[in-house]
Amino acid sequence: MTKRPVTPGYIVFYILFSTETWRIVLGFIFAAVLTPRILPPELSSIARALVYVMVATIGYSLAGRPARWITDALKRVILGNRHSDT
């Protein structure tokens, strides 16, 4: 296997096609949507931050399969038939 040169385009596509990127994004979205609904108003800012991190971590762990679906769909749309994982 030949080593590819690391170019800005290569980095962008690597990030775009990585399931970890989408798991992180979905974890943040999960936390941003769900946490304000479950937080009691009397929590301190440190406790709020901790709950956001906890909910984002739970969202990250739940986003494995949806992240894989997103990356597979992006590969099909952008790369077409040139790429197959199976």
Secondary structure by P-SEA (a helix, b strand, c coil): cccccccaaaaaaaaaacaaaaaaaaaaaaaaccccccccccccaaaaaaaaaaaaaaaaaaaaaaaaaaaaaaaaaacccccccc
